[in-house]
Amino acid sequence: MIKNEVKIRVLLVDDHPLVLDGIRSRIELDETIEVVGEGRNGEEALKLAVERKPDVVLMDISMPVMNGIESAGRFATELPDIKVLMLTMHDNREYITKVLNAGAKGYILKDVSSHEMIAAIQSVYEGKTYYSSGVTDILLNEGSKKEVPLTEREKTILCLLAEGNSNKHVARELDISVRTVETHRRNIKRKLNLKTSAGLVKYAIENGIVEL
């Protein structure tokens, strides 16, 4: 998973010092993770990210000055190589969909175990998406599923992409070229009027295309 003993550099962002202390103590139990800084709001997170160069930002939603949703959007635009993982107490559909549309790579609730928190950090670091079980239950169970305006081939590709697979892996799995996968990916985004990969994942979950 983490080769050559290179640790995952994590930036923590929450406006409650006690929460930050608790999160740090939980994740630093894992030898693959190193906390490189702590911020109190989204604005501080962006500044610290430039200085500390984290791999993953573990961030709350409700914060002063700049909240987590706005900050996630800024990260996606200005620092796209840094993965944002949301850790929050908000378990309602509105917050979840806003965060996914902003470009965050994962969404976990604050009541998750230390093991799951670490697993989520490792997953987004590896380029995958991660949603805690409580989050996927909300996305799957709330609201009716929409009709999917995609071809069967597009659904298959969307399913593979939503599971965190790269274009190259999808191409190999389906015995097609990487360029063909990229074309399908663009067409899917255009059809669904989506801008981000997180938006594709959200759509796939809501419409039962991918089982998580």
N, C-alpha and C positions, 0 to 999 in steps of 0.2 A: 504493500500500500504506500508507505512512505519510504523511499529508497535512500540509501546512503546516510541514514539517520538525520536527514534534513527535517527540521521541525516545521509544522504549519504555524505561520505567524498570524496571530489573531489580535484584532483591535476590539475592545469592549466599549459599548456606548449605552449609557443609561444615566438618567438624572438622579438616581438614588445611590449614594455611596455604599450603603449596606448591601444593596443588590449587586453592585459591582464586585464587592469583596466576596460575596457568596458565589457568584459565577466564576470568578477567578479561582477560588479554592476548589471548586468542583472540576473545572476542565484541566487545571494544571496537574491533576493527579495522573493524567495521561502523558506519557513520555514523548508522544509525537506532537504535542502542542506547546507553543510558547506565547504567552500574552505580552505583546509589545507596546501596549498603551491603553489608556482609558480616557474616554470623552464623556461629557455631560449632555451633549446635544448634537444634532446633525451637523451644525456648522463646525463645531470642534472636530467632529469625526472626519470631515473632509480635509481640514488642515493637518490633523495628525496622520491621516493616511498618506499624504504627500511626503511627510517627514519620515514616518516609520516604515512605510511600504509593507503593509500587512497583506497576507494572502486572502484572509477572510475577515469581514467586519460583522460582529455579532451585535445586533442593535435592537433597541426597544422602539416602539412606535410613538408613544405619547411622551414628548419631551419639549421643553421650552426652546425658544429662538428658532429652531428648525426641527420639525418632527421627522420620524423615521421614514415616512412615505416620501416626503419631498427629498430627503437626503438620499434615499435609494435611487430615485430618479436622477439625481445629480451624479451619483456614482456610476450609473449605467451610461451616462453621457460623457462624463469627464474622466472617469477612472475605470473603464470597462474591464480591465484585467483583474480588478479586485472584486471578489464575490461577496455579496451582501446576504446575510442570513438573519431573518427577523426572529427575535425572541421576545414574546409579548404575552400579556394576560388576556388580550382581546381575542375572543373566539367566535366572532360573528362574521358572517359572509361578506359584509360590506368592506371590512378592514382587509380581509384575506384577498379579495379580488383587487382592491386598490394597490396592495403591496405587490402582487404578482404583475399587475400591469405596469407598475413603476420599474420593474426590472430585477427585483430581488430573486435570488436563486433558491430560497427556502423559507419556510415559515413554521416555527415550532412554538409551543406554548410553554409558559414558565413552570408548569407543573410536571414537565418531562423529567425522566431520570437522568442522572449524570451520564450513564451509558448512552442514552439516546441523544443527549446534547452533543456528546463527543462524536457519535456516529453521524450526526447531521453536519457537523463542521467538516469531518473527513469527506463526506459525500460531495458537498458543494466545492470543496478544495479540488476534488478530482474532476470537476466539471459537470457533475450531476445535479439534479434538483432533489430537494428533500422537504417533505411535509410530515409533521407528526400525525399519529393516528387520529387524534382529535380533530385536526384540520381537514384531513381527507374525508372523515365522516360528515363534517359540515358541508363540504363541497358536493359530496355524493348524495346526501339526503335532503338538503334544502332545495326547494324549487323543482319544477318539472324539467326534464331533459328536453333540449331543443332538437329539432330535426337537423341532421348534419348534412350540409350541402356539399359533400365531398365525394369523389369517386372512391371505389374500394381500394384502389392502389394508393390514393392519397391518404385514406384512413390508415392503411398499413404503415405507410411512411411516418405519418403523424404519431402513431402509437410507438414506433421505435424511437423516434426523436424525443417524445415525451418521457420515455424511460431513461433518458440521459445518454443515449448512444450518439456518437459522432456521425457526421456525414459519411466518413470513410467506412465506418462499421456498418451503417445502413446499406451502403452500396455493396459491400461484400456479402451481407446477409441476403440481399435480394438479387444478387448477380447483375447489377447495373452499374453504370459509371457514377463517379462522385459528382460529375457535372449534372447528370440527370437528377440525382438526389437534390442538389442545390436548386435546380429549376423547379422541381416539385415543391420544395420548401418555400420558395418565393411565391409560387402560385397559391399555395395553401394560405400564406399570410395575406395575400391580396384578396382571396375569396372571403376570408373571415375578417378582413379589415383589422389585422393585428400587426403590431410593430415589433414586439419582442418575443424571444423564445419562451419566457415565462408566461406570456399570453397564450402561446400555443399549448403549453402544459395545462394551464387553467381550463382552456376550451376542451382539451382531451379528457380531463377528469370530469368536468360537468356533463359531458355528453356520453360518458361511458365507453370512450374509445380505448382508454387505458385503464387497467385494473391496478390499483395501488393498495 
